[in-house]
Amino acid sequence: VKSIVRVLPRQAEMQVENEAAAGAGGDEVDESPEDIVFDDHVMRLAFHPSASVIAASSVTGAVRVFEYGLSGNTQRASLDHHSLSTRALQFSADGGTLFTGSVDASIGAYDLNAGKLSGVLSNAHGCPINAMLVLDQTTLASGDENGVIKVWDLRQQRCCQELNEHEDFISDMALHSDGKTLLATGGDGFLSVWNRKSGKLIAMSDQLDDEFLSLQILKRGKKVVCGSQSGVLSIFSWGHWGDVSDRMPGHPQSVESMVKIDEDTVCTCSEDGIIRIVAIQPNKLLGVIGEHDGNPVEHIEIDHASKYMASCSH
């Protein structure tokens, strides 16, 4: 089984938008780096916050780090400290550390400057880790299959908060621009809103008969978009967390991951292997910017310069 990491030029999105506006073809899309091929399923991607570096993790637990570019891709590191699938990857805010979260319930930290592991926290959770989010230079959040979110003080290397409201796996997390409001989605069909400073729950949405898989904050913090197992995008208005304010059907299968392009637009990836660009309120499918030949797309990410988007599929 082969798995592919594909890096697309963001100009592809601009071409789709121009075509949608003009009703005709746009300029030819710029070249993109070569695909990176893995022997095992790739589960997660992470771009470095300031350099042309991408990390990818696999179902075996292995993590590989590459420098990418039009002249070729160069492997910088190969990590095998996890014994089971690595489902979560996050670079620190300064890019010096790569955090990894695994089905083996451990969190690892790799020092890119030193080229070695700086630590592994075994049994960080009581079950597999499914999601992570760097909150700031000294704080990391991780979510597991049982719906538990833990907030870690990286200076003291300890858990400083444990958030227990979800009943199923944590699929995604996002931090509002205010720096204190943490949002999380779960397989239980809930969106939760937390004060990440105090660890107190602000609100829980009504439960949907669906699984939330992905999450983005749009419209300058006024709207929250959640991708689901059914393919529907559920849209919440900030501060009105009980029920969705809008729904956008259209994806034939699950919306596994989303990236924010601007305050009105996201890119989505789906189980049908297609990467779409979608406008939110007014809701409109603007077009397709890439695909993986019908193979499910697990995850997409956009780089620090908003020049490239990466996707992984198997």
C-alpha positions in Angstrom: 0.0 0.0 0.0 1.4 3.4 -1.0 0.5 6.7 0.5 1.1 10.1 -1.1 1.8 13.6 0.3 1.0 16.1 -2.4 2.0 19.8 -2.2 -0.2 22.1 -4.4 0.6 25.7 -5.2 -1.9 28.0 -3.6 -2.2 29.7 -7.0 -4.5 26.8 -7.9 -7.1 28.3 -5.5 -6.7 31.7 -7.1 -7.2 30.2 -10.6 -10.4 28.5 -9.4 -11.7 31.8 -8.0 -10.9 33.6 -11.2 -12.5 31.0 -13.3 -15.6 31.1 -11.1 -15.8 34.9 -11.5 -15.0 35.1 -15.2 -16.6 31.8 -16.3 -13.5 31.0 -18.3 -10.0 29.5 -17.9 -7.4 31.4 -15.9 -3.6 31.5 -16.1 -1.7 28.2 -16.0 -1.0 27.1 -12.4 2.6 27.3 -11.1 4.6 24.2 -10.7 4.6 22.4 -7.4 7.1 20.2 -5.5 7.2 16.5 -6.3 4.9 14.1 -4.4 6.4 12.4 -1.4 5.5 8.7 -1.4 5.2 6.6 1.8 5.0 2.8 2.0 2.3 3.1 4.8 -0.8 5.3 5.3 0.0 8.9 6.1 -2.3 10.1 8.9 -1.3 13.7 9.6 0.7 16.7 8.2 2.3 19.8 9.7 4.0 22.7 8.1 6.9 24.5 9.9 5.8 28.1 10.9 8.6 29.9 9.1 10.6 27.5 6.9 9.9 25.3 3.8 9.7 22.2 6.0 6.8 19.7 6.3 6.3 16.8 8.7 4.2 13.7 8.0 3.2 10.8 10.3 2.1 7.3 9.3 -0.1 4.5 10.6 3.0 2.7 11.8 3.9 5.5 14.1 6.9 6.7 12.0 7.3 10.5 11.4 9.4 11.9 8.6 10.4 15.5 8.2 11.3 17.0 4.8 12.5 20.2 3.3 10.4 20.8 0.1 10.9 22.9 -3.0 10.7 23.0 -6.7 14.2 21.7 -7.0 13.4 18.6 -4.9 12.5 17.3 -1.5 15.1 16.4 1.1 14.5 14.3 4.2 15.7 16.0 7.3 14.6 13.5 10.0 13.1 10.1 10.4 11.5 9.4 13.8 10.3 6.0 15.2 9.8 6.8 18.9 6.0 5.8 18.7 5.1 2.2 18.6 1.6 2.7 17.1 0.0 5.1 14.7 0.9 8.8 15.0 -2.4 10.8 14.6 -1.3 14.3 15.8 1.5 16.6 14.7 2.2 20.2 15.7 5.3 22.5 15.4 6.0 24.8 18.3 5.3 28.5 17.7 9.0 29.2 17.0 9.4 26.0 14.9 12.1 24.6 17.1 10.2 21.6 18.3 7.9 19.1 16.6 5.3 17.6 18.9 3.8 14.2 18.1 0.8 12.4 19.6 0.1 8.7 19.1 -2.3 5.8 19.5 0.2 4.5 22.1 -1.1 7.4 24.3 2.3 9.2 24.4 3.4 12.7 23.4 6.9 13.1 21.9 9.0 16.3 21.3 11.7 16.4 18.6 14.3 19.2 18.7 14.9 20.2 15.1 17.9 22.3 15.9 19.6 19.5 17.9 18.3 16.8 15.6 17.2 14.6 18.4 14.3 13.8 20.7 14.1 16.1 23.6 11.6 14.0 25.4 8.7 11.5 25.4 5.8 11.6 27.8 4.5 8.1 28.2 0.9 7.5 29.2 0.1 11.2 28.6 -3.5 10.1 28.1 -5.4 7.0 29.2 -6.2 6.1 25.5 -5.1 7.0 22.0 -4.3 10.6 21.2 -6.3 11.9 18.2 -5.6 15.7 18.0 -3.2 18.4 19.2 -3.0 22.2 19.1 -0.1 24.5 20.1 -1.8 27.3 22.1 1.3 29.5 22.6 5.0 29.1 23.1 4.6 27.4 26.4 1.2 25.6 26.1 0.0 22.6 24.2 -3.5 21.0 24.1 -4.1 17.3 23.2 -7.4 15.4 22.8 -8.0 11.7 22.9 -10.4 9.0 21.8 -12.5 9.2 25.0 -13.1 12.9 24.5 -10.6 14.2 27.1 -8.7 17.3 26.4 -5.5 18.0 28.3 -3.6 21.3 28.4 0.1 21.0 29.0 2.6 23.5 30.5 5.6 22.9 28.4 8.0 24.7 30.8 7.0 22.5 33.8 6.3 19.4 31.5 3.0 18.7 33.3 -0.7 18.7 32.7 -2.2 21.9 34.0 -5.8 21.4 33.0 -8.1 18.5 32.1 -11.3 19.2 30.2 -14.0 16.5 30.4 -17.2 17.1 28.5 -17.1 15.2 25.3 -18.3 11.6 25.2 -16.3 10.5 22.0 -13.1 11.2 20.3 -11.8 14.8 19.9 -11.4 15.3 16.2 -10.1 18.9 16.0 -9.4 22.0 18.0 -9.0 25.7 17.2 -8.0 28.9 19.2 -9.9 32.1 18.7 -7.8 35.2 17.9 -8.5 36.5 21.4 -6.0 33.9 22.6 -8.2 32.6 25.4 -11.2 30.8 23.8 -10.5 27.2 22.8 -13.0 25.3 20.6 -13.1 21.6 20.1 -15.2 19.2 18.0 -15.9 15.6 18.7 -17.2 12.4 17.3 -20.2 12.7 19.7 -21.6 15.5 17.5 -20.8 18.3 20.0 -18.9 21.6 19.6 -17.4 22.7 22.9 -16.2 26.2 23.8 -13.7 26.7 26.7 -11.8 29.4 28.5 -8.4 27.9 28.1 -6.9 30.2 30.8 -9.3 29.0 33.5 -10.2 25.6 32.0 -13.9 26.4 32.5 -16.5 25.3 29.9 -18.2 28.3 28.3 -20.8 26.4 26.2 -21.7 23.2 24.5 -23.7 23.0 21.3 -26.8 20.9 21.0 -25.9 17.4 20.0 -26.1 16.7 16.3 -26.9 13.2 15.0 -23.5 13.3 13.2 -19.8 13.2 13.9 -17.9 16.5 13.7 -14.5 15.9 12.1 -13.0 19.3 11.4 -13.2 22.9 12.5 -12.3 26.5 11.3 -13.1 30.0 12.6 -14.1 32.5 9.9 -15.7 35.9 9.4 -13.2 37.6 11.8 -14.3 35.4 14.6 -18.0 35.6 14.0 -18.6 32.2 12.5 -17.4 28.7 13.2 -17.6 26.0 10.5 -17.6 22.3 11.4 -17.1 19.5 8.9 -19.0 16.3 9.5 -19.1 12.6 8.7 -22.2 13.1 6.6 -20.5 15.7 4.4 -22.5 18.7 5.7 -20.8 21.9 6.8 -22.5 23.1 10.0 -22.1 26.8 10.7 -22.4 28.4 14.1 -22.7 32.1 14.9 -20.2 33.2 17.7 -21.9 33.3 21.0 -25.0 31.4 19.9 -23.8 27.9 20.5 -27.0 25.9 21.0 -28.0 25.2 17.5 -26.4 25.7 14.1 -27.3 29.0 12.3 -26.8 27.6 8.8 -26.0 24.3 7.1 -24.2 23.7 3.8 -24.7 20.2 2.2 -22.8 19.3 -1.0 -19.9 17.0 0.0 -20.9 13.5 -1.0 -18.8 12.0 1.8 -17.2 13.0 5.0 -15.3 16.3 5.4 -12.1 15.0 7.0 -10.1 18.3 7.2 -10.4 22.0 6.4 -8.0 24.9 6.1 -8.9 28.5 6.2 -7.9 30.5 3.0 -9.4 33.8 4.1 -12.2 35.1 6.3 -14.8 33.9 3.8 -13.3 30.8 2.2 -12.1 27.3 3.2 -10.6 24.4 1.4 -12.0 21.0 2.4 -10.8 17.4 1.8 -13.1 14.5 1.7 -13.3 10.7 1.7 -14.1 10.9 -2.1 -10.5 12.0 -2.8 -11.4 15.6 -3.9 -10.1 18.9 -2.5 -12.6 21.7 -2.9 -12.6 25.4 -2.3 -15.8 26.6 -0.6 -17.2 30.0 0.1 -19.1 30.5 3.4 -22.1 32.8 3.6 -23.0 33.1 0.9 -22.4 29.4 0.7 -21.1 28.2 -2.6 -18.8 25.5 -3.9 -16.3 27.4 -6.0 -14.5 24.5 -7.5 -12.0 21.7 -7.2 -8.3 22.5 -6.8 -6.9 18.9 -6.5 -7.6 15.3 -6.1 -6.0 11.9 -5.2 -7.6 9.7 -7.9 -10.5 8.7 -5.8 -8.5 7.7 -2.7 -9.6 9.2 0.6 -7.8 12.4 1.6 -6.9 12.3 5.3 -5.7 15.7 6.0 -4.8 19.1 4.4 -2.6 21.9 5.6 -1.5 25.3 4.3 2.1 26.6 4.7 3.4 29.6 6.6 3.6 31.8 3.4 0.2 30.8 2.2 2.0 29.6 -1.0 1.5 25.9 -0.8 -1.2 23.5 0.4 -0.3 19.9 1.3 -2.6 16.9 1.3 -2.2 13.2 2.2 -4.0 10.2 0.9 -3.8 6.5 0.6 
